[in-house]
Amino acid sequence: MKKRASAQRVEPNIHMENMKKKSKQYSTYFMKQFKYPSRAFEEGEKDFSNGLLSILLFAIVYTISLFLVVNRNYFGESLGFFPFFVQIMLLVFLLVGIVIFALYIANNFFGSPNSLKAIISFYGGQLSPVVVSVGVSFLLMAIQSFTYGNFVLIVSFIFALFVLPLYLVSFLATKKAPGLDPLYGFILYIAVFVLLFLILVTILAGTMLGTYLDRMIYLI
């Protein structure tokens, strides 16, 4: 009995050590990406899990920051945090998913041999500066500086979902591989993104997620 109890006490410590190790690895990755975002292009699929974690971190910090500003300025009554958090997280993931899928489709026509995992790594690898800017937005709103905090949040949102993907398209278009001309590949990305975005808006129209999406667009 004593041995079993001892083993049960040691097991959580192993999990804790693994979590500390992974946290340290990710923090190292985050700082490297913050200093040199283009490093993601060199690593490719190797940083898939870290890139995915950066996307998750962006979604979490953005959702919490958005809750602060929306709860204060755009609703007549107090919001429930948990329902808002879950639904906005889902919405952000859907929008990021559209971006990644559109990049993947355009990438295939460029003729560049990049997998879906590599595209996620490329995108997530560029998000470290965005996560920092969203964190700054959160801190500003936490000290009641909602005007500046909201401005930083809007800029971060536009950059992450509209500007950054265009930069990635430009990177993919410079690959020395046979395929679609870079200009038409760029147009293809925009066409796929807009089409999927309109489909998403149509599907979500009349739902609570659609209401939140309207408010997110209104903030822009």
Backbone hydrogen bonds, N-H to C=O, Kabsch-Sander energy under -0.5 kcal/mol:
donor,donor_aa,acceptor,acceptor_aa,energy
5,A,1,M,-2.5
6,S,2,K,-2.3
7,A,3,K,-2.4
8,Q,4,R,-2.1
9,R,5,A,-1.5
10,V,6,S,-1.9
11,E,7,A,-2.1
13,N,9,R,-0.7
14,I,10,V,-1.7
15,H,11,E,-1.9
16,M,12,P,-2.5
17,E,13,N,-2.4
18,N,14,I,-2.4
19,M,15,H,-2.4
20,K,16,M,-2.4
21,K,17,E,-2.5
22,K,18,N,-2.6
23,S,19,M,-2.6
24,K,20,K,-2.3
25,Q,21,K,-2.2
26,Y,22,K,-2.6
27,S,23,S,-2.5
28,T,24,K,-2.0
29,Y,25,Q,-2.3
30,F,26,Y,-3.3
31,M,27,S,-2.1
32,K,28,T,-2.1
33,Q,29,Y,-2.6
34,F,30,F,-2.2
35,K,31,M,-2.1
36,Y,32,K,-2.4
39,R,36,Y,-2.0
40,A,37,P,-1.8
41,F,38,S,-1.5
42,E,38,S,-0.6
42,E,39,R,-1.1
43,E,39,R,-1.5
44,G,40,A,-2.2
46,K,43,E,-1.6
47,D,44,G,-1.4
48,F,45,E,-2.1
51,G,47,D,-3.0
52,L,48,F,-2.5
53,L,49,S,-2.0
54,S,50,N,-2.0
55,I,51,G,-1.8
56,L,52,L,-2.1
57,L,53,L,-2.7
58,F,54,S,-2.6
59,A,55,I,-2.4
60,I,56,L,-2.3
61,V,57,L,-2.6
62,Y,58,F,-2.6
63,T,59,A,-2.3
64,I,60,I,-2.3
65,S,61,V,-2.2
66,L,62,Y,-2.9
67,F,63,T,-2.2
68,L,64,I,-1.6
69,V,65,S,-1.7
70,V,66,L,-2.9
71,N,67,F,-2.5
72,R,68,L,-1.0
73,N,69,V,-2.4
74,Y,70,V,-2.0
75,F,70,V,-0.6
81,F,79,L,-0.6
84,F,80,G,-1.6
85,F,81,F,-3.1
86,V,82,F,-2.5
87,Q,83,P,-2.2
88,I,84,F,-2.7
89,M,85,F,-2.3
90,L,86,V,-2.1
91,L,87,Q,-2.2
92,V,88,I,-3.0
93,F,89,M,-2.4
94,L,90,L,-2.1
95,L,91,L,-2.3
96,V,92,V,-2.8
97,G,93,F,-2.6
98,I,94,L,-2.0
99,V,95,L,-2.1
100,I,96,V,-2.7
101,F,97,G,-2.6
102,A,98,I,-2.6
103,L,99,V,-2.3
104,Y,100,I,-2.3
105,I,101,F,-2.5
106,A,102,A,-2.4
107,N,103,L,-2.6
108,N,104,Y,-1.9
109,F,105,I,-1.4
110,F,106,A,-1.6
111,G,107,N,-1.0
112,S,107,N,-1.3
114,N,112,S,-2.1
115,S,113,P,-0.5
119,I,115,S,-2.1
120,I,116,L,-2.3
121,S,117,K,-2.2
122,F,118,A,-2.8
123,Y,119,I,-2.5
124,G,120,I,-3.0
125,G,121,S,-2.1
126,Q,122,F,-0.7
126,Q,123,Y,-1.2
127,L,124,G,-1.2
131,V,127,L,-3.0
132,V,128,S,-2.0
133,S,129,P,-2.1
134,V,130,V,-2.6
135,G,131,V,-2.2
136,V,132,V,-2.2
137,S,133,S,-2.0
138,F,134,V,-2.3
139,L,135,G,-2.2
140,L,136,V,-2.4
141,M,137,S,-2.3
142,A,138,F,-2.2
143,I,139,L,-1.2
144,Q,141,M,-1.6
145,S,140,L,-3.0
146,F,144,Q,-1.2
149,G,145,S,-2.2
150,N,146,F,-2.8
151,F,147,T,-1.7
152,V,148,Y,-2.5
153,L,149,G,-2.1
154,I,150,N,-2.4
155,V,151,F,-2.4
156,S,152,V,-2.4
157,F,153,L,-2.3
158,I,154,I,-2.7
159,F,155,V,-2.5
160,A,156,S,-2.7
161,L,157,F,-2.1
162,F,158,I,-2.0
163,V,158,I,-1.8
164,L,159,F,-3.5
166,L,162,F,-0.6
166,L,163,V,-0.6
167,Y,163,V,-1.6
168,L,164,L,-2.0
169,V,165,P,-2.5
170,S,166,L,-2.1
171,F,167,Y,-2.0
172,L,168,L,-2.7
173,A,169,V,-2.4
174,T,170,S,-0.8
174,T,171,F,-0.8
175,K,172,L,-1.3
177,A,175,K,-2.1
180,L,109,F,-4.2
184,Y,181,D,-0.6
185,G,181,D,-2.3
186,F,182,P,-2.3
187,I,183,L,-2.1
188,L,184,Y,-2.5
189,Y,185,G,-2.2
190,I,186,F,-1.9
191,A,187,I,-2.6
192,V,188,L,-2.7
193,F,189,Y,-2.8
194,V,190,I,-2.8
195,L,191,A,-2.4
196,L,192,V,-2.6
197,F,193,F,-2.5
198,L,194,V,-2.6
199,I,195,L,-2.1
200,L,196,L,-2.4
201,V,197,F,-2.5
202,T,198,L,-2.4
203,I,199,I,-2.6
204,L,200,L,-2.5
205,A,201,V,-1.0
207,T,204,L,-2.5
210,G,204,L,-0.7
211,T,207,T,-1.9
212,Y,208,M,-2.3
213,L,209,L,-2.5
214,D,210,G,-2.4
215,R,211,T,-1.9
216,M,212,Y,-2.4
217,I,213,L,-2.5
218,Y,214,D,-2.2
219,L,215,R,-1.8
220,I,216,M,-1.0
